[in-house]
Amino acid sequence: MRSPDIIIVPALWVMIAFIIWVVVNGWQRRLRLKLTTEFNSKLLDRIGSVKDFNDFLQTDGGAKFMDSMTVERSSSRPEDSILRASQIGIVLMMLGVGVLTLGRYFTARYAESGDFEVLTVIGVIAGSLGLGFLISAGASYRLARMLGVLGGNGRRGASQDAASR
């Protein structure tokens, strides 16, 4: 019994949830941008001259202000991208294992009523993607460590390296 409703109905709900997420996320970003822009413009209006602005930029608050001028900063640290890839890999691996387990359970319990190979296919795809992300994170970590890109806090034995210098 191959019913397209098994795929269509969940896909419809996923699509609706995604559209809602995109709309809410866009609204939040727009509101954050508006508030940040208003704050920055009011702060710049209070500064009367170029000399005052230069003096303000020399302080810690001025440096933080200039750093906050960009609303959304994506992290360019290698540790963050390695961690993100590891997180995505673990989640996808667990999703794949869960879907494969669910497929085996449905096949054993409802063997006469349905065809559950689609769960096996989805589980294998999710697991393969997760494994790929984990391999990518491991390769990135090794390469970053070999090139010396990782900071002192991100390495094992960083205190030993500092003590031996």
C-alpha positions in Angstrom: 0.0 0.0 0.0 1.9 3.0 -1.3 0.1 6.1 -0.4 1.5 9.5 -1.4 -0.1 10.9 1.7 2.7 9.4 3.8 5.1 11.9 2.1 2.8 14.8 1.1 1.2 15.5 4.4 4.4 15.7 6.5 6.1 17.6 3.6 3.3 20.1 3.7 3.7 20.7 7.4 7.4 21.0 7.1 6.9 23.6 4.3 4.4 25.6 6.4 6.7 25.5 9.4 9.7 26.7 7.3 7.7 29.6 5.8 6.6 30.6 9.3 10.3 30.4 10.5 11.5 32.5 7.6 8.9 35.2 8.2 9.5 35.4 11.9 13.3 35.3 11.5 13.0 38.1 8.9 10.8 40.2 11.1 13.2 39.8 14.1 16.2 40.8 11.9 14.4 43.8 10.6 13.4 44.9 14.1 17.0 44.4 15.4 18.4 46.4 12.5 15.9 49.2 13.0 16.7 49.4 16.8 20.4 49.3 16.2 20.2 52.0 13.5 18.1 54.3 15.7 20.5 53.9 18.6 23.6 54.5 16.5 22.1 57.6 14.8 21.0 59.1 18.2 24.5 58.5 19.6 26.1 60.1 16.5 23.8 63.1 16.8 24.9 63.7 20.3 28.6 63.9 19.3 29.0 67.5 18.1 32.4 67.7 16.4 35.0 65.5 14.7 37.3 66.0 17.7 34.6 64.7 20.1 34.0 61.7 17.8 37.7 60.9 17.7 38.0 61.2 21.4 35.0 58.9 21.8 36.6 56.3 19.4 39.8 56.2 21.5 37.8 54.9 24.6 36.8 51.3 25.2 33.2 52.2 24.6 34.1 53.8 21.3 35.8 50.6 20.2 32.8 48.5 21.2 30.6 51.0 19.4 32.6 50.5 16.2 32.5 46.8 16.6 28.7 46.9 17.0 28.2 49.0 13.9 27.7 45.8 11.9 24.4 44.3 12.9 25.2 40.7 12.2 28.7 39.4 12.2 29.5 35.9 11.2 32.3 34.3 13.0 35.4 33.7 11.0 37.2 31.7 13.7 38.2 28.2 12.6 37.1 26.9 16.0 33.5 28.1 15.4 33.2 26.5 12.0 34.7 23.2 13.2 32.3 23.2 16.2 29.3 24.0 13.9 30.3 21.1 11.5 30.6 18.8 14.5 27.2 19.8 15.8 25.5 19.4 12.5 27.2 16.0 12.0 26.1 14.7 15.3 22.6 15.8 14.9 22.3 14.3 11.4 23.9 11.0 12.5 21.4 10.7 15.4 18.6 11.6 13.0 19.8 8.9 10.6 20.0 6.3 13.4 16.5 7.3 14.6 14.9 7.0 11.2 16.6 3.7 10.5 15.4 2.4 13.9 11.9 3.6 13.1 12.0 1.9 9.7 13.1 -1.4 11.3 10.4 -1.1 13.9 7.6 -0.3 11.4 8.8 -3.1 9.1 8.8 -5.6 11.9 5.5 -4.5 13.4 3.5 -3.7 10.3 5.1 -6.1 7.8 1.9 -7.0 6.0 0.5 -3.5 5.8 3.1 -1.3 4.3 6.3 -0.6 2.5 8.8 1.3 4.7 11.9 1.4 2.5 11.5 5.2 2.3 12.5 5.4 6.0 15.6 3.4 5.3 16.6 5.6 2.4 16.0 8.8 4.5 18.0 7.3 7.4 20.9 6.4 5.2 21.0 9.8 3.6 20.8 11.6 6.9 23.5 9.3 8.4 25.8 9.8 5.4 25.4 13.5 5.6 26.2 13.4 9.3 29.2 11.2 8.8 30.4 13.6 6.1 30.1 16.6 8.4 32.0 14.8 11.1 34.8 13.8 8.7 34.9 17.4 7.5 35.1 18.7 11.0 37.9 16.3 11.8 39.9 17.1 8.7 39.4 20.8 9.3 40.6 20.5 12.9 43.8 18.6 11.8 44.5 21.0 9.0 44.0 24.0 11.2 46.2 22.5 13.9 49.0 21.7 11.4 48.9 25.2 9.9 48.9 26.7 13.4 45.6 28.6 12.8 44.0 27.4 16.1 44.3 29.7 19.0 46.2 28.8 22.2 43.0 28.1 24.1 41.7 25.6 21.4 44.7 23.2 21.6 45.5 20.5 24.0 48.7 21.1 25.8 48.8 24.8 25.1 50.1 25.5 28.6 52.9 23.0 27.9 53.8 24.8 24.7 54.0 28.1 26.6 56.0 26.6 29.4 58.6 25.1 27.0 59.2 28.5 25.3 
